[in-house]
Amino acid sequence: MQARSVSDGSTGDAAAAPRPRLPDFFIVGHQKCGTTALYEMLRAHPQIFLPDVKEPRYFTPDDPRRRRGAPAASRARTRTLEAYLALFADATAQQLVGEASPQYLRLPDAAQRIAELCPDARIIAILREPVAFLRSFHLQMLTNNAENQKDLRKAVALEERRRQGKRIPRSCWQPATLMYSEHVRYVEQLRSFEACFSRERMLVLIYDDYRRDNQQIIHAVERFLGVDEGPSIPSIDTAPNRDVRFAALHRLAWGARRARLNPASARPLGRAVNALTPAPLRGDAFRARWRQLVYREPRPPDERFQRELRRRFKPEVVALSEYLDRDLVALWGYDAID
C-alpha cells in the first residue's frame, strides 16, 4: 500500500513538513448505484481515508449549458486545488486516500482531468440496470429540485427541447443532468477511464452483486486497493428516494436545509424559513411526521414505458456484457426483450 503526495519542490526544513496528499483511488459513479453506501463502509476501514465531504467534484468540468445567472455557490463543488487538498489533510501516512464523486463517470473530460493530477490512481465504478438507474435518478432530481416533471416518460421526452435551453426548471443550474438517456453510455464512459488509467487499474462493480452480498463486494474492493481484508465492515443501507407529494412544502424544507448546511448557496426564502423555524420543529419526531406529510412511496412504474426503455437500451447492455465478459443481458432480463 503506497500513499501519494504532492511535491511542492521545497527543500530544507520545509521539506520535512507533511506534503499535501492526493487521492489514491476514486469512486466515480454512477449515482443511485450504491456509491454512498460504499463510501460510508470504506470510511470504517482503518487503512483508508475518505473525507467528510463525499462529493467534492473537483474534476467536473463546467457545464456549457449551465443557466445564466447561476451563483457560483450553487454548484456545491470544491473549486480550488488548495481547498481540494485540504480535504485530505487529516489522512495519515499509512492510509490510502480516496474520494467519491459519482458525477465523474458520466461527465466529459473528468477522466482526463483526474489523470493529469493523479495518473496512478485506481478507479471504482458501479453500474445498475439502466431503467432502474434512470427511474431512481429521476426521483433524485425531483428531490433535489433540479427536475419539475414528475412523469419519467415526459421528462425523457423533454430531452431535445432541454438541449435547446427550453423547459429547464429555474432551480436546475446544470441542465446536462436532465439528459437522462445520455447517462446510459456505460461502455463509452468506461473506455474514457480505461484510456487514461488502463483496465488493470479499474474495478467495475454491478449493483445487483452489491445488493446481494455487500460484504463480498467490500472484500473485492479491499483486494483491489491492496489493503487488509479485516473483519466485516458493518453494512450500510441508504434511504431510498421517495416521491414528492407537495412540491411547494418540499421546496421550503429543501431551502431551509440548504441554509443550515451551506448558507452561501441558499436563497433568501430558505434562509428566512431556517431562521424562523423553532428548535422543537427541528427534532427527529417532527421531521418524521413532516416526511410522512410531504413525501410518499414512489408510484408504480409505467410498465409499458419501462419496456420501451429496455428495448432502447438493450444494445448498450449487450455491449457492456461483451466489455465486462459477463452476461448482463440475462442478469438484467434483457434476453426477454426483442
C-alpha positions as MATLAB code, in Angstrom:
seq = 'MQARSVSDGSTGDAAAAPRPRLPDFFIVGHQKCGTTALYEMLRAHPQIFLPDVKEPRYFTPDDPRRRRGAPAASRARTRTLEAYLALFADATAQQLVGEASPQYLRLPDAAQRIAELCPDARIIAILREPVAFLRSFHLQMLTNNAENQKDLRKAVALEERRRQGKRIPRSCWQPATLMYSEHVRYVEQLRSFEACFSRERMLVLIYDDYRRDNQQIIHAVERFLGVDEGPSIPSIDTAPNRDVRFAALHRLAWGARRARLNPASARPLGRAVNALTPAPLRGDAFRARWRQLVYREPRPPDERFQRELRRRFKPEVVALSEYLDRDLVALWGYDAID';
ca = [
       0.000    0.000    0.000;
       1.674    3.218   -1.169;
       0.388    6.660   -0.235;
       0.732    9.516   -2.719;
       1.523   13.161   -2.034;
       2.073   16.390   -3.924;
       5.621   17.672   -4.049;
       5.984   21.414   -3.595;
       9.611   21.453   -4.710;
      10.817   22.940   -1.421;
      13.999   21.978    0.410;
      15.456   22.239    3.894;
      13.198   22.389    6.919;
      10.118   22.990    4.797;
      10.686   19.679    3.071;
      10.192   17.895    6.376;
       6.658   19.240    6.682;
       3.878   16.873    5.662;
       3.190   17.106    1.962;
      -0.346   17.556    0.688;
      -1.982   14.269   -0.186;
      -3.678   13.346   -3.434;
      -6.289   10.604   -3.791;
      -5.016    7.105   -4.438;
      -8.436    5.998   -5.659;
     -11.726    7.419   -6.870;
     -15.293    6.137   -6.648;
     -16.539    7.658   -9.885;
     -20.185    6.550  -10.056;
     -22.837    6.087  -11.220;
     -25.245    7.954   -8.960;
     -28.063    5.924   -7.355;
     -25.982    2.760   -7.651;
     -24.693    2.351   -4.106;
     -21.811    4.836   -4.138;
     -22.898    6.458   -0.870;
     -23.109    3.142    0.974;
     -19.722    2.076   -0.424;
     -18.203    5.399    0.637;
     -19.583    5.072    4.161;
     -18.441    1.467    4.549;
     -14.921    2.150    3.301;
     -14.621    5.045    5.738;
     -14.770    2.456    8.519;
     -11.595    0.747    7.269;
      -8.558    1.869    9.333;
      -6.242    1.821    6.312;
      -8.495    4.054    4.199;
      -9.164    7.773    4.493;
     -12.195    9.352    2.833;
     -13.031   12.986    3.638;
     -16.226   14.140    5.297;
     -17.235   15.785    2.019;
     -18.496   12.902   -0.071;
     -18.761   14.678   -3.404;
     -16.057   17.333   -3.829;
     -16.472   17.164   -7.628;
     -13.197   18.975   -8.132;
     -12.606   17.366  -11.539;
     -16.019   18.100  -13.032;
     -15.832   20.492  -15.981;
     -18.208   23.409  -16.107;
     -21.404   22.641  -17.992;
     -21.507   24.933  -21.065;
     -25.304   24.732  -20.873;
     -25.350   25.993  -17.288;
     -28.112   28.524  -16.802;
     -27.104   32.158  -16.872;
     -27.089   33.807  -13.500;
     -26.334   30.625  -11.573;
     -24.452   31.691   -8.447;
     -21.072   30.021   -8.107;
     -22.028   28.856   -4.623;
     -24.966   26.937   -6.067;
     -22.505   24.493   -7.587;
     -21.557   22.669   -4.412;
     -18.113   21.606   -5.556;
     -14.558   22.172   -4.432;
     -13.174   24.618   -6.968;
      -9.536   25.299   -5.977;
      -6.671   22.840   -5.657;
      -5.835   24.254   -2.241;
      -9.343   23.576   -0.945;
      -9.325   20.132   -2.553;
      -6.031   19.103   -0.947;
      -7.275   20.393    2.405;
      -9.944   17.678    2.356;
      -7.237   15.033    2.809;
      -5.058   16.864    5.338;
      -6.052   14.555    8.211;
      -5.009   11.346    6.454;
      -2.081    9.521    7.996;
       0.936    8.393    6.011;
      -0.218    4.781    6.444;
      -3.658    5.348    4.921;
      -4.819    5.250    1.343;
      -6.703    8.378    0.367;
      -9.841    8.313   -1.731;
     -12.816   10.379   -2.730;
     -16.280    9.663   -4.127;
     -17.851   11.930   -6.735;
     -20.342    9.813   -8.683;
     -20.741   12.515  -11.331;
     -17.267   11.807  -12.736;
     -18.271    8.732  -14.726;
     -20.859   10.490  -16.862;
     -19.166   13.860  -17.313;
     -16.913   14.552  -20.301;
     -13.215   15.150  -19.666;
     -13.403   14.116  -15.993;
     -11.176   11.076  -16.578;
      -8.511   13.164  -18.304;
      -8.623   15.815  -15.595;
      -8.151   13.193  -12.876;
      -5.293   11.538  -14.794;
      -3.420   14.819  -15.169;
      -3.182   15.212  -11.391;
      -3.402   11.582  -10.219;
      -2.035    9.400  -13.057;
      -1.544    6.325  -10.835;
      -4.978    6.396   -9.222;
      -7.325    3.436   -9.118;
     -10.892    3.794  -10.337;
     -14.053    2.190   -8.955;
     -17.338    2.328  -10.878;
     -20.728    0.834  -10.012;
     -23.297    0.123  -12.724;
     -27.000   -0.619  -12.434;
     -29.635   -1.949  -14.806;
     -30.314    1.125  -16.982;
     -34.071    1.534  -16.464;
     -33.897    1.079  -12.692;
     -30.978    3.504  -12.632;
     -32.842    6.188  -14.587;
     -36.009    5.810  -12.549;
     -34.068    6.257   -9.296;
     -32.010    9.100  -10.751;
     -35.155   10.902  -11.918;
     -36.609   10.660   -8.415;
     -33.379   12.102   -7.047;
     -33.572   15.032   -9.451;
     -37.116   15.692   -8.262;
     -35.963   15.573   -4.644;
     -33.094   17.953   -5.444;
     -35.478   20.403   -7.131;
     -33.486   20.067  -10.348;
     -36.496   18.479  -12.077;
     -40.152   19.505  -12.075;
     -41.599   16.889  -14.424;
     -42.819   14.057  -12.217;
     -43.519   11.650  -15.077;
     -40.338    9.942  -16.276;
     -41.761    9.361  -19.761;
     -42.462   13.077  -20.155;
     -39.097   14.000  -18.648;
     -37.277   11.826  -21.195;
     -39.419   13.288  -23.988;
     -38.261   16.769  -22.963;
     -34.583   16.000  -23.567;
     -34.396   17.506  -27.053;
     -36.117   20.728  -26.028;
     -33.875   20.975  -22.995;
     -30.800   20.626  -25.205;
     -32.064   23.810  -26.834;
     -32.310   25.530  -23.459;
     -36.085   25.217  -23.178;
     -38.295   23.797  -20.410;
     -35.450   23.794  -17.894;
     -36.607   24.275  -14.287;
     -35.467   27.550  -12.749;
     -33.707   25.723   -9.923;
     -31.703   23.467  -12.260;
     -28.304   25.047  -12.709;
     -26.825   22.067  -14.577;
     -29.187   21.155  -17.451;
     -26.912   18.291  -18.533;
     -28.163   16.287  -15.546;
     -31.621   16.194  -17.159;
     -30.358   14.496  -20.316;
     -31.329   11.129  -18.870;
     -30.657    8.989  -21.943;
     -27.116   10.314  -22.225;
     -26.250    8.839  -18.834;
     -26.672    5.298  -20.172;
     -23.483    5.186  -22.184;
     -21.758    2.728  -19.922;
     -19.152    1.320  -22.316;
     -18.196    4.738  -23.667;
     -17.832    6.051  -20.118;
     -15.715    3.112  -19.001;
     -13.499    3.343  -22.073;
     -12.780    7.006  -21.342;
     -11.328    5.961  -17.972;
      -9.578    2.943  -19.442;
      -7.796    5.222  -21.919;
      -6.410    7.255  -19.026;
      -5.743    4.600  -16.383;
      -5.662    1.171  -18.080;
      -8.091   -1.669  -17.454;
      -5.971   -3.130  -14.646;
      -6.458   -0.010  -12.532;
     -10.243   -0.144  -12.824;
     -12.773   -2.115  -10.803;
     -16.281   -2.257  -12.264;
     -18.937   -3.401   -9.802;
     -22.510   -4.428  -10.560;
     -25.213   -3.035   -8.296;
     -27.036   -6.389   -8.123;
     -23.955   -8.071   -6.637;
     -23.598   -5.297   -4.104;
     -27.221   -5.587   -3.004;
     -26.998   -9.368   -2.760;
     -23.773   -9.555   -0.722;
     -22.121   -6.249    0.019;
     -19.519   -7.861    2.292;
     -18.214   -9.875   -0.636;
     -18.025   -6.701   -2.711;
     -16.235   -4.819    0.072;
     -13.620   -7.580    0.227;
     -13.198   -7.332   -3.556;
     -12.623   -3.578   -3.175;
     -10.106   -4.182   -0.369;
      -8.156   -6.607   -2.556;
      -8.282   -4.165   -5.474;
      -6.910   -1.345   -3.312;
      -4.299   -3.539   -1.643;
      -5.474   -3.033    1.937;
      -6.010   -5.739    4.517;
      -9.202   -7.756    4.438;
     -10.152   -7.169    8.014;
     -13.295   -8.171    9.916;
     -16.584   -7.483    8.216;
     -17.396   -3.803    7.971;
     -20.946   -3.083    9.161;
     -23.339   -2.945    6.229;
     -24.947    0.369    5.424;
     -28.171    0.868    3.503;
     -29.001    4.358    2.330;
     -32.595    5.557    2.375;
     -34.437    5.027   -0.924;
     -35.852    8.001   -2.774;
     -39.460    8.896   -2.116;
     -41.974   10.662   -4.305;
     -42.675   14.327   -3.534;
     -46.341   14.717   -2.592;
     -46.403   18.500   -2.068;
     -43.762   20.261   -4.160;
     -44.175   23.678   -2.501;
     -43.634   22.283    1.003;
     -40.700   20.244   -0.238;
     -39.063   23.346   -1.717;
     -39.490   25.207    1.566;
     -37.911   22.367    3.535;
     -35.132   21.939    0.987;
     -34.340   25.656    1.059;
     -34.203   25.699    4.855;
     -31.963   22.629    4.918;
     -29.617   24.216    2.400;
     -29.488   27.364    4.514;
     -28.388   25.274    7.505;
     -25.757   23.276    5.641;
     -24.471   25.818    3.134;
     -25.758   29.337    3.854;
     -23.803   30.921    0.999;
     -25.706   28.886   -1.594;
     -29.175   29.368   -0.057;
     -31.855   31.652   -1.383;
     -33.293   34.422    0.814;
     -36.535   32.485    1.346;
     -34.630   29.404    2.505;
     -32.568   31.454    4.941;
     -35.723   33.112    6.272;
     -37.533   29.782    6.771;
     -34.494   28.329    8.514;
     -34.159   31.349   10.815;
     -37.845   31.279   11.748;
     -38.038   27.523   12.397;
     -38.314   26.941   16.180;
     -35.947   24.425   17.751;
     -38.744   21.904   18.588;
     -39.547   21.663   14.883;
     -36.006   20.511   14.147;
     -36.314   17.316   16.193;
     -36.413   13.794   14.791;
     -40.060   13.207   15.747;
     -41.279   16.289   13.896;
     -39.104   15.540   10.855;
     -40.583   12.035   10.673;
     -44.126   13.433   10.691;
     -43.115   16.038    8.119;
     -41.745   13.351    5.799;
     -44.987   11.408    6.070;
     -46.928   14.526    5.085;
     -44.740   15.786    2.251;
     -43.492   12.509    0.752;
     -44.921    9.148   -0.226;
     -43.772    5.883   -1.689;
     -42.908    6.154   -5.396;
     -45.736    5.394   -7.747;
     -45.597    2.059   -9.575;
     -43.507    2.324  -12.729;
     -45.109    2.610  -16.153;
     -44.531   -0.954  -17.331;
     -45.094   -0.115  -20.996;
     -42.612    2.740  -20.916;
     -40.106    0.625  -18.994;
     -40.275   -1.969  -21.738;
     -39.738    0.752  -24.342;
     -36.657    1.937  -22.491;
     -35.319   -1.590  -22.105;
     -35.697   -2.137  -25.841;
     -33.886    1.149  -26.436;
     -31.023    0.283  -24.075;
     -30.598   -3.387  -25.000;
     -27.703   -2.672  -27.423;
     -25.895   -0.910  -24.583;
     -26.423   -3.879  -22.253;
     -25.163   -6.257  -24.945;
     -22.062   -4.107  -25.469;
     -21.440   -3.898  -21.732;
     -21.749   -7.672  -21.410;
     -19.046   -8.071  -24.038;
     -16.853   -5.406  -22.448;
     -17.020   -6.988  -18.997;
     -17.186  -10.571  -20.301;
     -20.306  -11.157  -18.226;
     -23.853  -11.992  -19.260;
     -25.702   -8.928  -18.056;
     -28.333   -9.481  -20.735;
     -29.621  -12.459  -18.774;
     -28.934  -10.986  -15.327;
     -30.975   -7.869  -16.108;
     -33.706   -9.695  -18.035;
     -32.917   -8.234  -21.445;
     -32.945  -11.646  -23.045;
     -36.740  -11.362  -23.000;
     -36.620   -8.078  -24.956;
     -36.845   -8.465  -28.724;
];
